[in-house]
Amino acid sequence: MIDILMITHNRLEYLKKALPSVLNQTYKDFRLIIFDNGSDEETTSWLYKNHPDVFYNGKNDSLASVTTEVFLNSNVEFVGKVDSDIVLPPDWVERLIAAHQKYHFGFLGGFHFRPEDLNGIEPNIEDYNGVKLWRKHHIGGNYIIRRVDFKGYKGEGVMGLSEYQAETGLINGYLWDPILWIEHMEDPRSKYFIGTEEYNQYKLKTRGVSLEKYASGIVNRAYMMENTNSG
């Protein structure tokens, strides 16, 4: 059994695409926990109508604190998180769980960039009992980890978990060969990308940068190229 957390805050059009991609997984033995983190009335009304089993939070808490609270109160073997601007392939859970069963990994996730982002980059792909992995400290947007390995994050940052992920002592990375591709809707090259002011304000609040600057960072692969071959 797996608990998969999705934290939502407005951006309803992304949410309408992200949720079905989780619910339509080939691997069915999981529980989806939807945590509405102080969304507007339009988003909460849609959630109440279409997914009534939702935790509603009257305020907007940090993603790190919400994730820590949910995971530490879980009683299953694996926990995972999918951002509400991510569209998963249908075998996402199946492949990540199969990898976890072959080796004691830390955070495993799918690759939320695009094929052209690999031009000029030679990832150092390592093999762990037949599982091919590109080791990275931080796995953003989507991951699964054993609950026992999640100790909780006590920081105050809005995002917050990247520092913790680098300190687990376990091997984190993107599942590779074949690459587990993830559609990141905030990437301006995504067919689902929305560049309205509402979505810009969300990015300013959560990342402290405009959507334009954040999107440019994705295109320029600044995040991906940092510590390219480290783990």
SVG drawing of the C-alpha trace seen along z (x, -y; Angstrom):
<svg xmlns="http://www.w3.org/2000/svg" viewBox="-20 -39 49 46">
<polyline fill="none" stroke="black" stroke-width="0.4" points="0.0,0.0 1.2,-3.5 0.0,-6.9 0.4,-9.5 0.0,-13.2 -1.1,-16.0 -1.1,-19.5 -3.3,-21.9 -3.5,-25.7 -5.6,-27.3 -4.4,-26.7 -7.5,-24.7 -6.8,-24.0 -3.5,-22.2 -5.3,-20.3 -7.9,-19.0 -5.2,-17.4 -2.9,-16.3 -5.5,-14.4 -6.7,-12.0 -3.1,-11.1 -2.7,-9.8 -6.0,-8.1 -5.5,-6.2 -2.3,-4.4 -1.8,-0.8 -0.7,0.0 -3.9,-0.3 -2.8,0.4 -2.5,-3.2 -4.4,-5.9 -4.5,-9.4 -4.5,-12.1 -5.6,-15.4 -4.7,-18.3 -6.3,-21.6 -3.9,-24.3 -6.1,-27.3 -7.4,-27.5 -10.0,-29.9 -13.7,-29.1 -13.6,-28.0 -11.0,-25.4 -12.5,-24.1 -16.0,-23.9 -14.6,-21.8 -12.8,-19.5 -15.8,-19.1 -18.0,-18.1 -15.5,-15.8 -13.3,-14.5 -15.2,-14.8 -12.5,-13.0 -10.2,-16.0 -8.4,-17.6 -9.3,-21.3 -6.9,-23.7 -8.2,-27.1 -4.8,-28.7 -1.8,-28.3 0.9,-26.4 4.4,-25.6 4.6,-22.6 7.3,-21.2 5.3,-21.3 2.2,-19.8 4.2,-17.0 6.0,-16.2 2.7,-16.1 1.0,-13.8 3.9,-11.4 4.7,-11.1 1.1,-10.2 1.0,-7.6 1.2,-3.9 2.0,-2.3 5.3,-1.1 5.7,-3.7 4.8,-7.4 4.9,-9.6 4.1,-13.1 2.9,-14.5 2.7,-18.2 -0.5,-19.6 1.3,-20.8 2.5,-17.4 1.0,-14.9 2.1,-11.4 2.5,-8.5 0.2,-5.6 3.0,-3.3 4.6,-5.9 3.7,-4.1 4.3,-0.6 7.8,-1.4 8.9,-3.3 7.7,-0.6 9.3,2.1 12.6,0.2 12.2,-0.2 11.7,3.5 15.1,4.3 17.2,1.9 16.9,-0.3 16.7,-3.7 15.8,-7.0 13.7,-9.4 12.9,-8.0 11.1,-10.0 10.4,-10.6 12.3,-13.1 10.2,-16.3 12.3,-17.9 12.1,-17.4 14.2,-15.4 15.9,-18.4 17.2,-19.4 19.6,-16.4 21.4,-17.9 25.0,-18.3 24.6,-16.5 26.0,-13.1 24.3,-11.8 26.3,-9.4 23.8,-6.5 24.5,-3.9 23.1,-0.4 21.6,0.8 20.6,4.5 19.3,3.9 17.7,0.5 19.3,-2.3 19.3,-5.6 20.6,-9.1 21.6,-10.1 20.5,-13.5 20.3,-15.0 16.9,-16.6 14.0,-15.0 11.4,-17.7 7.7,-17.5 7.2,-13.7 8.7,-10.9 8.2,-7.8 10.2,-6.9 9.9,-4.3 8.0,-5.9 10.5,-4.6 13.2,-6.6 11.2,-9.8 12.2,-11.5 10.4,-14.8 11.5,-18.3 11.5,-21.0 12.5,-24.0 10.4,-27.0 11.0,-27.3 8.1,-27.4 9.4,-24.4 11.9,-23.0 12.5,-19.3 15.5,-19.6 17.9,-20.1 16.5,-17.2 16.6,-14.9 20.4,-15.6 20.9,-14.4 19.1,-11.1 22.3,-9.2 20.3,-7.1 20.5,-7.1 18.1,-9.5 17.6,-9.8 15.6,-9.8 14.5,-6.4 16.4,-5.8 16.7,-3.4 13.9,-3.7 13.5,-7.2 10.4,-7.8 9.2,-10.9 7.0,-13.4 4.9,-16.2 5.6,-19.4 2.8,-21.8 4.8,-24.9 7.4,-24.4 6.5,-26.9 7.1,-24.2 4.3,-22.1 1.1,-22.0 -0.7,-22.6 1.3,-25.7 -0.7,-28.7 1.0,-32.0 -1.8,-34.1 -1.4,-36.6 -3.1,-34.2 -0.5,-31.6 2.3,-34.2 1.2,-35.3 1.3,-31.7 4.9,-31.4 5.9,-34.6 4.4,-33.4 5.9,-29.9 9.3,-30.6 9.8,-34.3 10.3,-34.7 8.0,-35.6 6.6,-32.9 8.7,-34.3 11.9,-34.0 11.0,-30.5 10.1,-29.3 13.3,-30.7 15.2,-28.8 13.5,-25.5 14.4,-26.2 18.0,-27.0 18.3,-23.8 20.0,-25.6 18.5,-23.3 19.2,-20.1 22.8,-20.9 23.7,-21.7 25.6,-18.8 24.8,-16.8 26.6,-13.6 26.4,-13.8 24.3,-11.9"/>
</svg>
